[in-house]
Amino acid sequence: MPTPPHPLGPFPDDFTWGVATSSFQIEGAAFEDGKGASIWDTFCQVPGAVSDASNGLVACDHYHRLDSDLDLIAGLGVDAYRFSMSWPRVRPGGDGAWNEKGLDFYDRLVDGLLARGLRPYLTLNHWDLPEELQARGGWANRDTVHRFVEYACGIGRRLGDRVASITTHNEPWVIAMLGHDAGIFAPGIKDLPTAMQVSHHLLLSHGLALQALRAQGCPSQLGIVLNLSPMHPATDSPADIDRTRLEDGRLVRWYMDALFKGSYPADVLEFLGPAAPRIAEGDLAAIAAPLDFLGVNYYTRAVVSADGPWDVHRSGLELTDMDWEVYPEGLTELLVRLHRDYPVPPLYVTENGSAFKDQMVEGRVHDSRRTHYAASHIEAVAQALRQGVPMAGYMLWSLMDNFEWASGYEKRFGIVHVDYDTQQRTLKDSALWYRDFLCEQKTRRGSGLLMAAGA
């Protein structure tokens, strides 16, 4: 069993440890029990859209294996499970009739977590927009903002008294830019003005949903999850430095400024020119609705060159199977910067993990590189805590191997191996290490409580 590269922590006794997944990536049962189509169901049918020509029809079959998967999670010793709800499973058309069988599935999921002593962390939108809403313009249509608020309020009434938190959107940058500018994610649109309008509508729907949930007395903690990275210039040339500032504006400040300052960054608006989004009066104030928490998804840094995409192999750093640098110090840098530049609420690392090529050998997966990745990034969170950053939790991505979007099933992020032919789950060494690490954390908590009681 690999050991951590250095001591980890210490962490506060109320620090939350978890694992994370998303609905489309694991559930399967794509059209069962009244579920409607999502934009990813449609996108998977486009030739060449998914590298291995796969889809989410079965995925990890989590829909049919719920109880055993919940037992698996509980066996890891985590405090919490971050999952997403499939909007088209619970409201197939995006509006109109609710699907009771879909809602029942999430009732059982949440109740099953609570029965096992686990806190549910719910995400409303992890990219699988109902296809019927996409047919009406999707996130580029301002009406979708209001359909999302209705959806959020319905779920808040159903589950808000039982879940620890409700996240509105997971990674709005990905939905906007990869889905509507690069076109490599669903719905596969390639148009920058559309992408920027989508980004605004996602943020607006987030703010309005928070206002509506609070108005109806939802007791859950409310927030949003952003994918963020520190931006480093490839060289110290003025051109690279200027380009790095712009790209930081497009990834980090566009979302953070809107959420915490009620404005979009002026340099990005100038760069966009006519591609900038249409903003109605009151929109920015709504977007800046107070957050109970902010989720940060971090995988690697970004290196920016004015001459075009930077070759990651030039750094000499270890690369994951996604060709992403292993750069844990970037997580500390990012968290400290967010705390320094913005009045942030408690922060969670809501996703952090790595894809590597795994081999099953005599029933075991010896994934020491994934273990080292997790341990070094957990220590990066500890370093942020030491510098005063209000860290509340860490969620490892991902619980299990799953459908990795445009990469299909070729990339494995899980700490649990999934045999897609048999659906057999096998804990990798990284899962065994995480379980042991969390056991140590709980032992330390217990020792602290005993000492306090003795005093």
C-alpha positions in Angstrom: 0.0 0.0 0.0 1.5 3.4 -1.0 2.1 5.9 1.8 1.4 9.6 1.5 4.3 11.7 0.4 4.3 13.8 3.6 2.1 14.3 6.7 -1.4 15.5 5.9 -3.2 18.1 7.9 -4.2 18.8 10.5 -7.8 19.5 9.6 -10.6 21.0 11.7 -12.8 18.4 13.5 -15.8 19.7 11.5 -14.1 19.4 8.1 -16.2 17.4 5.6 -14.7 14.5 3.7 -16.5 13.1 0.7 -16.6 11.5 -2.7 -18.4 12.9 -5.8 -20.2 11.7 -8.9 -22.7 13.1 -11.4 -26.0 11.7 -12.7 -25.3 11.2 -16.4 -21.9 9.7 -15.8 -23.1 6.8 -13.5 -26.8 6.3 -13.5 -27.6 4.7 -16.8 -31.4 3.8 -17.2 -31.4 6.5 -19.7 -35.0 6.1 -20.8 -36.5 4.1 -17.9 -39.3 4.9 -15.6 -40.3 8.0 -17.5 -37.0 9.7 -17.8 -36.7 12.1 -20.8 -33.8 12.7 -23.0 -31.0 15.1 -22.0 -28.7 17.0 -24.3 -26.0 14.5 -23.6 -28.2 11.6 -24.7 -28.5 13.5 -28.0 -24.9 14.5 -28.2 -23.7 10.9 -27.8 -25.5 10.0 -31.0 -23.4 12.5 -33.1 -20.8 10.6 -35.0 -17.3 11.4 -33.6 -18.6 13.4 -30.6 -17.5 10.7 -28.1 -14.0 9.3 -28.7 -15.0 5.6 -28.2 -18.5 6.1 -29.7 -20.1 5.2 -26.3 -23.0 6.7 -24.5 -24.7 6.9 -21.1 -27.4 4.3 -21.7 -26.0 2.0 -19.0 -22.9 3.8 -17.6 -22.3 2.3 -14.2 -26.0 1.1 -13.8 -26.2 3.1 -10.6 -29.9 3.5 -11.0 -30.4 -0.2 -10.5 -27.5 -0.7 -8.0 -28.3 2.2 -5.7 -28.3 0.3 -2.3 -25.1 -1.6 -2.9 -23.4 1.6 -4.2 -24.5 3.5 -1.1 -23.0 0.7 1.0 -19.8 1.1 -1.0 -19.7 4.8 -0.2 -20.4 4.2 3.5 -17.6 1.7 3.6 -15.1 4.3 2.6 -15.6 6.2 5.9 -16.5 9.5 4.3 -18.8 12.0 5.8 -20.6 13.1 2.7 -21.6 12.2 -0.9 -21.8 14.8 -3.6 -24.2 13.8 -6.4 -26.2 15.4 -9.1 -29.9 15.1 -10.0 -30.9 14.4 -13.5 -33.3 17.2 -14.5 -34.9 15.1 -17.3 -35.4 12.2 -14.9 -37.5 14.2 -12.5 -39.1 16.7 -15.0 -38.7 15.1 -18.5 -39.7 18.2 -20.5 -37.8 20.7 -18.4 -41.2 22.1 -17.3 -44.7 20.7 -17.1 -45.4 17.4 -15.4 -43.0 16.0 -12.7 -42.0 12.4 -13.0 -42.8 10.7 -9.7 -40.7 7.6 -10.3 -37.7 9.8 -10.9 -38.3 11.8 -7.8 -38.7 8.6 -5.8 -35.2 7.5 -6.9 -33.7 10.6 -5.4 -35.9 10.2 -2.3 -34.4 6.7 -1.8 -30.9 8.0 -2.5 -31.1 10.8 0.0 -32.8 8.7 2.6 -30.3 5.9 2.0 -27.4 8.3 2.6 -29.0 9.6 5.8 -29.7 6.1 7.1 -26.0 5.3 6.6 -24.9 8.5 8.5 -23.8 10.3 5.3 -24.7 13.9 4.5 -26.2 14.4 1.0 -24.7 17.3 -1.1 -27.0 17.8 -4.1 -26.2 19.4 -7.4 -29.2 20.5 -9.6 -27.4 20.9 -12.9 -24.4 18.8 -13.8 -24.7 19.5 -17.6 -27.6 17.2 -18.6 -30.2 19.8 -19.6 -33.5 18.3 -20.8 -33.4 18.0 -24.6 -36.9 19.5 -24.9 -35.6 22.8 -23.4 -32.6 22.7 -25.8 -35.1 22.5 -28.7 -36.4 25.8 -27.5 -33.0 27.4 -27.4 -31.5 25.9 -24.3 -29.4 28.1 -22.0 -29.2 30.7 -24.8 -32.9 31.3 -24.3 -33.7 33.5 -21.3 -36.8 31.5 -20.7 -34.7 28.5 -19.6 -33.5 30.7 -16.6 -37.1 30.7 -15.3 -37.6 27.0 -16.0 -34.5 26.3 -13.9 -35.8 28.4 -11.0 -39.1 26.4 -11.1 -37.1 23.2 -11.1 -34.9 24.4 -8.2 -37.9 25.3 -6.1 -39.6 22.0 -6.8 -36.6 20.1 -5.7 -36.1 22.4 -2.7 -39.6 21.6 -1.5 -39.0 17.9 -2.0 -35.5 17.4 -0.6 -34.5 20.7 1.0 -35.1 19.5 4.5 -32.9 16.4 4.1 -29.9 17.5 2.1 -26.9 19.3 3.6 -26.5 21.6 0.6 -27.9 22.5 -2.8 -25.6 23.5 -5.6 -27.3 25.2 -8.5 -24.8 24.6 -11.3 -21.6 22.6 -11.7 -19.0 24.4 -13.8 -20.9 26.9 -15.8 -17.7 27.7 -17.7 -17.7 24.2 -19.2 -21.4 24.4 -20.2 -20.8 27.8 -21.8 -17.4 27.4 -23.4 -17.0 23.7 -24.2 -20.6 23.3 -25.0 -21.3 26.5 -27.0 -18.0 27.9 -28.1 -15.6 25.0 -28.7 -18.6 22.7 -29.4 -16.8 19.6 -28.0 -19.4 19.0 -25.3 -23.2 19.0 -25.5 -25.0 20.6 -27.2 -22.1 21.0 -29.6 -22.6 24.6 -30.6 -19.6 26.7 -31.9 -20.5 30.4 -31.5 -18.8 32.7 -29.0 -21.7 35.2 -28.6 -24.0 32.3 -27.8 -21.5 30.9 -25.3 -21.3 34.2 -23.5 -25.1 34.6 -23.4 -25.3 31.1 -22.0 -22.7 32.0 -19.3 -24.8 35.0 -18.2 -28.1 33.0 -18.2 -26.5 30.3 -16.1 -25.3 32.8 -13.5 -28.6 34.6 -13.6 -30.6 31.4 -13.1 -28.3 30.6 -10.1 -28.9 33.9 -8.4 -32.7 33.9 -9.0 -32.8 30.3 -7.8 -31.1 31.2 -4.6 -33.5 34.0 -4.0 -36.5 31.8 -4.7 -35.3 28.9 -2.5 -34.7 31.3 0.4 -38.1 32.9 -0.1 -39.7 29.5 0.3 -37.7 28.8 3.5 -35.4 26.1 2.1 -33.1 25.2 5.0 -30.2 23.8 2.9 -26.9 25.6 2.5 -27.0 27.1 -1.0 -24.1 27.7 -3.4 -22.5 27.1 -6.8 -19.5 25.1 -8.1 -16.9 26.6 -10.4 -14.0 25.0 -12.2 -11.0 27.2 -11.5 -7.2 27.2 -12.1 -4.3 29.5 -11.5 -3.0 31.0 -14.8 0.7 31.1 -15.4 2.4 32.8 -18.4 4.6 30.5 -20.4 7.3 33.1 -20.4 7.9 36.5 -18.9 7.2 38.2 -22.3 4.7 41.1 -22.2 2.5 39.3 -24.7 2.3 36.1 -22.6 1.6 38.1 -19.4 -1.2 40.1 -21.1 -2.7 37.0 -22.6 -2.6 35.3 -19.2 -4.4 38.2 -17.6 -7.2 37.9 -20.2 -7.5 34.2 -19.8 -7.7 34.5 -16.1 -10.5 37.0 -16.7 -12.4 34.6 -18.9 -12.1 31.6 -16.6 -11.9 33.0 -13.0 -12.8 36.7 -12.8 -15.8 36.4 -15.2 -17.6 34.2 -12.7 -16.0 35.4 -9.4 -16.5 39.1 -10.1 -20.1 38.5 -11.1 -20.9 36.4 -8.0 -19.0 38.6 -5.5 -18.8 42.1 -7.0 -21.9 42.2 -9.1 -20.1 43.1 -12.3 -18.2 41.5 -15.2 -14.5 42.3 -15.6 -14.0 45.4 -17.8 -11.1 43.9 -19.7 -13.1 40.8 -20.7 -16.0 42.9 -21.8 -13.7 45.0 -23.9 -12.2 41.8 -25.5 -15.6 40.4 -26.2 -17.0 43.5 -27.9 -20.2 42.6 -29.8 -19.9 39.0 -28.4 -20.6 40.3 -24.9 -23.9 39.1 -23.4 -27.1 41.1 -23.3 -27.7 42.0 -19.6 -31.1 43.3 -18.4 -31.5 45.7 -15.5 -31.3 43.9 -12.2 -29.5 40.9 -13.6 -26.1 41.5 -11.9 -27.7 42.2 -8.6 -29.5 38.9 -8.7 -26.4 37.0 -9.7 -24.6 38.4 -6.6 -27.1 36.9 -4.2 -25.2 35.9 -1.1 -23.7 32.4 -1.1 -23.6 30.0 1.9 -20.6 28.2 0.3 -18.5 28.1 -2.9 -17.4 24.9 -4.5 -14.1 24.8 -6.3 -13.2 22.1 -8.8 -9.5 21.8 -9.3 -7.4 19.4 -11.4 -4.4 21.3 -12.7 -3.0 24.8 -13.5 -3.2 26.5 -16.9 -0.1 27.7 -18.7 -0.8 30.5 -21.2 1.1 31.4 -24.3 0.2 34.3 -26.7 1.4 32.1 -29.6 -1.2 29.4 -29.1 -1.8 26.3 -27.0 1.1 25.5 -24.7 2.7 22.0 -24.9 2.3 20.6 -21.4 5.2 18.1 -22.0 7.6 21.0 -21.9 7.3 21.4 -18.1 8.7 18.0 -17.3 6.0 17.5 -14.7 4.1 14.3 -14.3 1.0 14.1 -16.5 -2.2 12.3 -16.0 -4.0 10.3 -18.6 -5.8 13.5 -19.6 -2.4 15.1 -20.3 -3.0 17.4 -17.4 0.0 18.4 -15.2 0.1 17.1 -11.6 0.5 20.5 -9.9 -0.9 20.4 -6.3 0.7 23.7 -5.4 -1.7 25.3 -7.8 -4.6 24.4 -5.6 -3.1 26.2 -2.6 -2.3 29.2 -4.8 -5.9 29.3 -6.1 -7.6 28.9 -2.8 -5.4 31.6 -1.2 -6.0 33.9 -4.1 -9.8 33.5 -3.9 -9.7 34.3 -0.2 -7.5 37.3 -0.8 -9.4 38.8 -3.7 -13.0 38.1 -2.8 -15.3 38.0 0.3 -15.7 34.3 0.0 -17.9 32.1 2.2 -16.7 28.7 3.4 -15.0 26.9 0.5 -15.2 23.3 -0.5 -13.0 21.5 -2.9 -15.9 19.8 -4.6 -13.9 17.9 -7.2 -10.3 16.9 -7.3 -8.9 13.7 -8.9 -6.9 12.1 -11.6 -7.2 9.7 -14.5 -4.6 7.1 -15.0 -4.4 3.9 -17.0 -5.3 1.2 -14.5 -4.6 -2.5 -14.6 -6.4 -5.2 -12.7 -3.8 -7.7 -11.4 -5.1 -10.7 -9.4 -8.2 -8.7 -8.4 -6.3 -5.6 -7.3 -5.6 -2.2 -8.9 -2.3 -0.8 -7.7 -2.8 2.9 -8.6 0.0 4.5 -6.6 0.0 7.6 -8.9 -3.6 8.3 -8.1 -3.0 7.8 -4.4 0.0 10.2 -4.6 -2.2 12.7 -6.5 -4.9 12.7 -3.9 -2.5 12.9 -0.9 -0.5 15.8 -2.4 -3.7 17.8 -3.1 -5.2 17.1 0.3 -2.0 18.5 1.7 -2.4 21.5 -0.6 -5.8 22.1 1.1 -4.1 21.9 4.5 -1.6 24.5 3.4 -4.5 26.8 2.4 -6.1 26.3 5.8 -2.8 27.3 7.5 -2.9 30.5 5.5 -6.4 31.4 6.8 -8.5 30.2 4.0 -12.0 29.2 5.2 -11.9 25.6 4.0 -15.0 23.5 4.9 -14.5 20.2 3.0 -12.9 18.1 0.3 -14.7 15.8 -2.2 -12.5 13.3 -4.1 -13.4 12.8 -7.8 -14.6 10.3 -8.5 -16.2 7.6 -6.5 -16.0 5.2 -9.4 -14.9 4.9 -13.0 -17.6 6.3 -15.2 -18.6 7.9 -18.5 -16.0 10.7 -18.9 -18.0 12.9 -21.3 -16.4 13.2 -24.7 -13.7 10.7 -23.7 -16.3 8.0 -23.1 -15.1 5.2 -21.0 -11.5 5.4 -22.0 -10.5 7.6 -19.0 -10.7 6.3 -15.5 -11.0 8.8 -12.6 -12.5 6.4 -10.0 -11.0 5.2 -6.8 -13.3 2.3 -7.4 -12.7 0.2 -10.5 -15.8 -0.6 -12.6 -15.8 -3.6 -15.0 -18.2 -2.3 -17.5 -19.1 -5.8 -18.8 -20.1 -7.1 -15.4 -20.6 -3.9 -13.4 -18.3 -5.4 -10.7 -16.9 -2.7 -8.4 -13.4 -3.2 -7.0 -11.7 -0.8 -4.5 -8.4 0.4 -6.0 -5.4 1.0 -3.7 -6.3 4.7 -3.8 -9.7 3.9 -2.2 -8.0 1.7 0.5 -5.6 4.6 1.2 -8.4 7.2 1.4 -10.4 4.9 3.7 -7.4 4.5 6.0 -6.7 8.2 5.9 -10.2 9.0 6.9 -10.1 6.4 9.7 -7.1 8.2 11.1 -8.9 11.6 10.8 -11.9 10.1 12.8 -9.6 8.6 15.4 -7.9 12.0 15.9 -11.4 13.6 16.2 -12.4 11.1 18.8 -9.1 11.6 20.8 -9.7 15.3 20.8 -13.3 14.9 22.1 -12.1 12.6 24.8 -9.3 15.0 25.9 -11.9 17.8 25.9 -14.3 15.8 28.0 -11.5 14.9 30.4 -10.5 18.5 30.8 
